[in-house]
Protein backbone atom coordinates (compact mmCIF):
# COMPACT_ATOMS: atom_id res chain seq x y z
CA UNK A 1 0.00 0.00 0.00
CA UNK A 2 1.36 3.43 -0.90
CA UNK A 3 1.71 6.28 1.54
CA UNK A 4 0.90 9.71 0.13
CA UNK A 5 2.26 12.77 1.88
CA UNK A 6 1.18 16.06 0.38
CA UNK A 7 2.86 19.32 1.35
CA UNK A 8 1.41 22.70 0.46
CA UNK A 9 3.00 26.05 1.18
CA UNK A 10 4.25 26.28 4.79
CA UNK A 11 2.17 23.28 5.74
CA UNK A 12 2.58 21.57 9.11
CA UNK A 13 2.68 17.83 8.63
CA UNK A 14 4.43 15.17 10.73
CA UNK A 15 3.05 12.05 9.16
CA UNK A 16 6.34 10.21 8.97
CA UNK A 17 8.94 9.48 11.67
CA UNK A 18 11.34 12.34 11.04
CA UNK A 19 12.51 15.68 12.32
CA UNK A 20 11.14 18.30 9.95
CA UNK A 21 11.21 22.05 9.74
CA UNK A 22 7.90 22.78 8.04
CA UNK A 23 5.98 25.35 10.00
CA UNK A 24 5.28 29.07 9.87
CA UNK A 25 8.98 29.88 10.28
CA UNK A 26 9.87 27.98 7.11
CA UNK A 27 11.10 30.45 4.45
CA UNK A 28 8.21 30.89 2.04
CA UNK A 29 10.24 29.74 -0.96
CA UNK A 30 10.68 26.29 0.65
CA UNK A 31 7.60 24.23 1.38
CA UNK A 32 9.30 21.06 2.58
CA UNK A 33 12.40 21.76 4.60
CA UNK A 34 14.49 19.22 6.51
CA UNK A 35 16.42 21.43 8.90
CA UNK A 36 17.73 18.77 11.31
CA UNK A 37 17.76 14.99 11.47
CA UNK A 38 16.52 12.49 8.94
CA UNK A 39 13.37 11.95 6.94
CA UNK A 40 13.01 8.30 5.92
CA UNK A 41 10.72 7.51 3.02
CA UNK A 42 9.62 3.90 2.95
CA UNK A 43 9.11 2.05 -0.32
CA UNK A 44 6.09 3.25 -2.29
CA UNK A 45 5.82 6.56 -0.43
CA UNK A 46 4.75 9.55 -2.51
CA UNK A 47 6.01 12.87 -1.18
CA UNK A 48 4.01 15.47 -3.09
CA UNK A 49 5.34 19.00 -2.55
CA UNK A 50 3.42 21.91 -4.03
CA UNK A 51 6.51 24.10 -4.02
CA UNK A 52 10.17 23.56 -3.12
CA UNK A 53 12.30 21.05 -1.24
CA UNK A 54 15.28 22.02 0.91
CA UNK A 55 17.71 19.71 2.72
CA UNK A 56 19.96 21.71 5.04
CA UNK A 57 23.54 20.84 5.92
CA UNK A 58 22.35 19.06 9.07
CA UNK A 59 19.38 17.39 7.46
CA UNK A 60 18.95 14.29 5.32
CA UNK A 61 16.35 12.39 3.33
CA UNK A 62 16.75 8.64 2.95
CA UNK A 63 14.61 6.85 0.38
CA UNK A 64 14.37 3.16 1.20
CA UNK A 65 14.06 0.54 -1.52
CA UNK A 66 10.65 0.12 -3.03
CA UNK A 67 10.35 3.11 -5.33
CA UNK A 68 9.49 6.22 -3.36
CA UNK A 69 8.36 9.23 -5.40
CA UNK A 70 9.27 12.81 -4.54
CA UNK A 71 7.28 15.27 -6.62
CA UNK A 72 7.81 19.02 -6.53
CA UNK A 73 6.80 22.08 -8.53
CA UNK A 74 9.61 24.56 -7.88
CA UNK A 75 13.11 24.28 -6.40
CA UNK A 76 15.29 21.40 -5.26
CA UNK A 77 18.09 22.46 -2.91
CA UNK A 78 20.36 20.07 -1.10
CA UNK A 79 23.31 21.12 1.02
CA UNK A 80 22.82 18.09 3.26
CA UNK A 81 22.42 14.39 2.45
CA UNK A 82 20.04 12.78 0.01
CA UNK A 83 20.20 8.99 -0.23
CA UNK A 84 18.12 8.17 -3.31
CA UNK A 85 17.69 4.40 -3.03
CA UNK A 86 15.57 3.57 -6.08
CA UNK A 87 13.38 6.65 -5.79
CA UNK A 88 12.19 9.10 -8.44
CA UNK A 89 12.45 12.86 -8.08
CA UNK A 90 10.03 14.47 -10.50
CA UNK A 91 9.42 18.09 -11.42
CA UNK A 92 5.74 18.42 -12.35
CA UNK A 93 3.29 21.24 -12.95
CA UNK A 94 6.17 23.70 -13.24
CA UNK A 95 7.00 26.82 -15.19
CA UNK A 96 10.55 27.45 -13.97
CA UNK A 97 12.32 25.13 -11.57
CA UNK A 98 15.85 25.20 -10.18
CA UNK A 99 18.32 22.61 -8.92
CA UNK A 100 20.72 24.12 -6.40
CA UNK A 101 23.89 22.30 -5.41
CA UNK A 102 25.10 18.82 -6.35
CA UNK A 103 22.72 15.91 -5.84
CA UNK A 104 22.84 12.21 -6.59
CA UNK A 105 19.50 10.90 -7.86
CA UNK A 106 18.29 7.47 -8.89
CA UNK A 107 15.61 8.64 -11.32
CA UNK A 108 15.33 12.31 -12.29
CA UNK A 109 12.28 13.19 -14.33
CA UNK A 110 10.40 16.06 -15.95
CA UNK A 111 7.69 15.70 -18.57
CA UNK A 112 6.21 19.20 -18.46
CA UNK A 113 6.26 20.64 -21.98
CA UNK A 114 7.38 24.26 -22.19
CA UNK A 115 8.95 24.30 -18.73
CA UNK A 116 12.44 25.48 -17.77
CA UNK A 117 14.88 23.78 -15.43
CA UNK A 118 17.81 25.88 -14.21
CA UNK A 119 21.00 24.20 -12.96
CA UNK A 120 23.48 25.92 -10.67
CA UNK A 121 26.46 26.99 -12.79
CA UNK A 122 29.30 24.49 -12.36
CA UNK A 123 27.13 21.98 -10.50
CA UNK A 124 26.88 18.26 -11.24
CA UNK A 125 23.72 16.19 -10.92
CA UNK A 126 24.43 12.46 -10.82
CA UNK A 127 22.16 9.60 -11.88
CA UNK A 128 23.20 6.41 -10.11
CA UNK A 129 23.60 3.02 -11.77
CA UNK A 130 20.23 1.49 -12.59
CA UNK A 131 18.48 4.84 -12.56
CA UNK A 132 17.44 6.95 -15.52
CA UNK A 133 17.17 10.52 -16.73
CA UNK A 134 13.78 11.33 -18.28
CA UNK A 135 13.19 14.68 -19.98
CA UNK A 136 10.23 14.82 -22.36
CA UNK A 137 8.87 17.99 -23.93
CA UNK A 138 6.90 18.42 -27.14
CA UNK A 139 7.60 19.99 -30.50
CA UNK A 140 7.45 23.76 -30.11
CA UNK A 141 7.20 23.43 -26.32
CA UNK A 142 10.58 21.99 -25.50
CA UNK A 143 11.90 21.72 -21.95
CA UNK A 144 14.56 24.43 -21.61
CA UNK A 145 17.67 23.38 -19.70
CA UNK A 146 19.69 26.38 -18.56
CA UNK A 147 22.60 27.44 -16.35
CA UNK A 148 22.06 29.83 -13.46
CA UNK A 149 24.87 31.87 -14.99
CA UNK A 150 24.63 32.27 -18.75
CA UNK A 151 27.69 30.89 -20.50
CA UNK A 152 28.88 28.81 -17.53
CA UNK A 153 28.42 25.07 -17.88
CA UNK A 154 26.48 22.63 -15.75
CA UNK A 155 26.88 18.85 -15.72
CA UNK A 156 24.94 15.62 -15.58
CA UNK A 157 26.82 12.41 -14.80
CA UNK A 158 24.54 9.61 -15.92
CA UNK A 159 26.44 6.68 -14.44
CA UNK A 160 23.88 4.07 -15.47
CA UNK A 161 23.76 5.40 -19.04
CA UNK A 162 19.96 5.13 -19.18
CA UNK A 163 17.98 8.07 -20.48
CA UNK A 164 14.82 9.02 -22.33
CA UNK A 165 15.34 12.53 -23.66
CA UNK A 166 13.33 14.26 -26.36
CA UNK A 167 12.25 17.80 -27.21
CA UNK A 168 14.66 19.69 -25.00
CA UNK A 169 16.28 23.08 -25.60
CA UNK A 170 19.81 22.77 -24.29
CA UNK A 171 22.24 25.54 -23.36
CA UNK A 172 25.59 25.30 -21.54
CA UNK A 173 25.00 21.58 -20.96
CA UNK A 174 27.78 19.06 -20.36
CA UNK A 175 27.76 15.29 -19.94
CA UNK A 176 30.28 13.52 -17.74
CA UNK A 177 30.81 9.80 -17.37
CA UNK A 178 28.61 8.77 -20.30
CA UNK A 179 27.02 10.38 -23.33
CA UNK A 180 23.49 11.71 -22.96
CA UNK A 181 21.51 11.12 -26.14
CA UNK A 182 18.33 12.87 -27.15
CA UNK A 183 16.06 11.37 -29.77
CA UNK A 184 17.52 12.56 -33.07
CA UNK A 185 15.79 15.51 -34.69
CA UNK A 186 13.73 16.54 -31.67
CA UNK A 187 15.90 18.95 -29.70
CA UNK A 188 17.50 22.38 -29.96
CA UNK A 189 21.14 23.34 -29.47
CA UNK A 190 21.13 26.87 -28.03
CA UNK A 191 24.91 27.08 -27.68
CA UNK A 192 27.60 26.53 -25.10
CA UNK A 193 27.04 22.77 -25.08
CA UNK A 194 29.66 20.03 -25.33
CA UNK A 195 28.08 18.29 -28.32
CA UNK A 196 31.14 18.75 -30.57
CA UNK A 197 33.67 17.86 -27.89
CA UNK A 198 35.10 14.35 -27.43
CA UNK A 199 32.91 11.90 -25.50
CA UNK A 200 31.33 11.99 -23.07
CA UNK A 201 29.01 14.66 -24.42
CA UNK A 202 25.39 15.48 -25.19
CA UNK A 203 24.07 14.11 -28.47
CA UNK A 204 21.21 16.16 -29.90
CA UNK A 205 21.54 15.28 -33.55
CA UNK A 206 23.34 12.70 -35.59
CA UNK A 207 26.82 13.51 -36.86
CA UNK A 208 28.34 11.05 -39.31
CA UNK A 209 32.05 11.66 -39.75
CA UNK A 210 35.12 9.63 -40.58
CA UNK A 211 38.77 10.57 -40.16
CA UNK A 212 41.41 8.78 -42.23
CA UNK A 213 44.86 8.76 -40.65
CA UNK A 214 43.73 10.79 -37.61
CA UNK A 215 47.19 10.73 -36.03
CA UNK A 216 48.92 11.98 -39.20
CA UNK A 217 51.14 8.92 -39.54
CA UNK A 218 51.03 9.05 -43.35
CA UNK A 219 53.02 12.11 -44.54
CA UNK A 220 50.79 14.39 -46.57
CA UNK A 221 47.98 11.87 -46.35
CA UNK A 222 49.54 9.98 -49.28
CA UNK A 223 50.70 6.37 -49.22
CA UNK A 224 53.44 5.63 -51.76
CA UNK A 225 53.49 2.08 -53.11
CA UNK A 226 56.76 2.93 -54.88
CA UNK A 227 57.67 1.17 -58.11
CA UNK A 228 55.59 -1.92 -58.73
CA UNK A 229 56.13 -4.13 -61.78
CA UNK A 230 53.39 -4.50 -64.35
CA UNK A 231 51.26 -7.55 -63.54
CA UNK A 232 52.78 -7.44 -60.06
CA UNK A 233 51.12 -6.95 -56.68
CA UNK A 234 51.96 -4.94 -53.60
CA UNK A 235 50.36 -4.16 -50.27
CA UNK A 236 50.66 -1.48 -47.63
CA UNK A 237 53.35 -2.21 -45.08
CA UNK A 238 51.82 0.06 -42.47
CA UNK A 239 48.24 0.29 -41.32
CA UNK A 240 46.01 3.17 -42.37
CA UNK A 241 43.98 4.16 -39.34
CA UNK A 242 40.32 5.06 -39.80
CA UNK A 243 38.36 6.62 -36.95
CA UNK A 244 34.68 7.24 -36.34
CA UNK A 245 34.69 10.98 -35.63
CA UNK A 246 30.91 11.23 -35.47
CA UNK A 247 28.67 11.01 -32.44
CA UNK A 248 26.91 7.75 -33.21
CA UNK A 249 27.59 4.24 -34.45
CA UNK A 250 28.56 4.23 -38.14
CA UNK A 251 29.11 1.95 -41.09
CA UNK A 252 32.02 2.77 -43.37
CA UNK A 253 31.69 2.65 -47.16
CA UNK A 254 34.58 2.71 -49.65
CA UNK A 255 35.26 3.57 -53.30
CA UNK A 256 38.26 4.67 -55.36
CA UNK A 257 39.20 6.47 -58.56
CA UNK A 258 42.32 7.57 -60.41
CA UNK A 259 43.49 11.13 -59.82
CA UNK A 260 46.09 11.63 -62.53
CA UNK A 261 45.15 14.06 -65.28
CA UNK A 262 44.10 12.28 -68.49
CA UNK A 263 45.01 8.93 -66.98
CA UNK A 264 44.04 5.87 -69.02
CA UNK A 265 44.09 3.77 -65.85
CA UNK A 266 40.89 2.73 -64.16
CA UNK A 267 39.90 0.32 -61.40
CA UNK A 268 38.39 -3.01 -62.34
CA UNK A 269 37.62 -6.41 -60.88
CA UNK A 270 40.41 -8.01 -62.94
CA UNK A 271 43.72 -6.66 -64.22
CA UNK A 272 44.34 -5.96 -67.90
CA UNK A 273 45.61 -3.20 -70.13
CA UNK A 274 45.46 0.00 -68.01
CA UNK A 275 43.20 -1.85 -65.58
CA UNK A 276 44.28 -2.23 -61.97
CA UNK A 277 42.60 -3.85 -58.98
CA UNK A 278 42.61 -2.22 -55.56
CA UNK A 279 41.52 -4.28 -52.57
CA UNK A 280 40.89 -3.03 -49.05
CA UNK A 281 40.44 -4.89 -45.82
CA UNK A 282 40.15 -4.02 -42.16
CA UNK A 283 42.38 -6.09 -39.92
CA UNK A 284 44.20 -5.75 -36.64
CA UNK A 285 47.39 -3.69 -36.51
CA UNK A 286 49.45 -6.66 -37.77
CA UNK A 287 49.98 -6.85 -41.53
CA UNK A 288 47.83 -9.57 -43.15
CA UNK A 289 49.11 -11.93 -45.82
CA UNK A 290 48.77 -10.52 -49.31
CA UNK A 291 46.82 -13.66 -50.23
CA UNK A 292 44.26 -12.91 -47.48
CA UNK A 293 42.49 -10.31 -49.64
CA UNK A 294 39.53 -11.78 -51.51
CA UNK A 295 37.22 -10.87 -54.36
CA UNK A 296 34.81 -9.34 -51.83
CA UNK A 297 37.50 -6.78 -50.95
CA UNK A 298 37.75 -5.23 -54.44
CA UNK A 299 37.19 -1.47 -54.30
CA UNK A 300 34.94 -0.21 -57.06
CA UNK A 301 34.91 3.13 -58.84
CA UNK A 302 31.96 5.50 -58.80
CA UNK A 303 29.82 3.60 -56.28
CA UNK A 304 30.42 3.34 -52.57
CA UNK A 305 30.30 -0.21 -51.25
CA UNK A 306 29.36 -0.59 -47.59
CA UNK A 307 31.54 -2.64 -45.28
CA UNK A 308 30.26 -5.96 -43.96
CA UNK A 309 31.03 -8.28 -41.10
CA UNK A 310 32.72 -11.59 -41.79
CA UNK A 311 29.42 -13.41 -41.36
CA UNK A 312 27.47 -10.83 -43.33
CA UNK A 313 29.45 -11.17 -46.58
CA UNK A 314 32.96 -10.24 -45.50
CA UNK A 315 33.34 -7.12 -47.65
CA UNK A 316 36.43 -5.15 -46.63
CA UNK A 317 37.37 -7.36 -43.70
CA UNK A 318 40.31 -9.73 -43.82
CA UNK A 319 39.31 -12.29 -41.23
CA UNK A 320 36.66 -10.60 -39.09
CA UNK A 321 39.16 -9.37 -36.50
CA UNK A 322 38.08 -5.85 -37.47
CA UNK A 323 35.40 -4.61 -39.84
CA UNK A 324 33.80 -1.34 -40.86
CA UNK A 325 30.26 -2.21 -39.83
CA UNK A 326 28.69 -0.67 -36.71
CA UNK A 327 31.86 1.12 -35.68
CA UNK A 328 31.35 2.74 -32.25
CA UNK A 329 31.84 6.44 -31.73
CA UNK A 330 35.51 7.43 -31.43
CA UNK A 331 36.75 3.93 -32.31
CA UNK A 332 39.78 3.61 -34.59
CA UNK A 333 40.24 0.55 -36.81
CA UNK A 334 43.06 -0.51 -39.12
CA UNK A 335 42.79 -0.62 -42.93
CA UNK A 336 45.16 -2.46 -45.26
CA UNK A 337 45.38 -2.20 -49.06
CA UNK A 338 46.50 -4.50 -51.85
CA UNK A 339 47.27 -3.16 -55.33
CA UNK A 340 47.34 -5.44 -58.41
CA UNK A 341 49.02 -3.68 -61.30
CA UNK A 342 47.81 -3.61 -64.93
CA UNK A 343 49.29 -6.27 -67.17
CA UNK A 344 50.20 -3.63 -69.74
CA UNK A 345 49.95 0.16 -69.79
CA UNK A 346 49.68 2.93 -72.35
CA UNK A 347 51.40 5.48 -70.09
CA UNK A 348 54.67 5.78 -68.20
CA UNK A 349 53.45 8.56 -65.91
CA UNK A 350 53.23 8.06 -62.17
CA UNK A 351 49.64 7.28 -61.23
CA UNK A 352 47.63 8.51 -58.26
CA UNK A 353 44.62 6.73 -56.86
CA UNK A 354 42.22 8.34 -54.41
CA UNK A 355 40.60 6.14 -51.78
CA UNK A 356 37.32 7.51 -50.45
CA UNK A 357 35.79 6.40 -47.16
CA UNK A 358 32.49 7.79 -45.97
CA UNK A 359 30.31 7.25 -42.92
CA UNK A 360 26.78 5.90 -43.24
CA UNK A 361 23.95 5.10 -40.91
CA UNK A 362 23.93 1.44 -39.85
Buried (B, 14 or more C-beta within 10 A) or exposed (E): EEBEBEBEEBBEEEEBEBBBBBEEEBEEEBBBBBBBBBBBBBBBBBBBBBBBBBBBEEBBBBBBEBBBBBBBBBBBBBBBBBBBBBBBBBBBEBEEBBBBBBBBBBBBBBBBBBBBBBBBBBBBBBBBEEBBBBBBBBEEEBBBBBBBBEEBBBBBBBBBBBBBBBBBBBBBBBBBBBBBBBBEEBBBBBEBBBBEEEEBBBBBBBBBBBBBBEEEEBEEEEBEBEEEEEEEBBBBEEBBBBBBBBBBBBBBBBBBBBEEEEBBBBBBEEBEEBBBBBBBBBBBEEBBEEEBBEEBBBBBBEEBBBBBBBEEEBBBBBBEBBBBBBBEBEEBBBBBBBBBBBBEBEEEEEBEBEBBBBBBEE
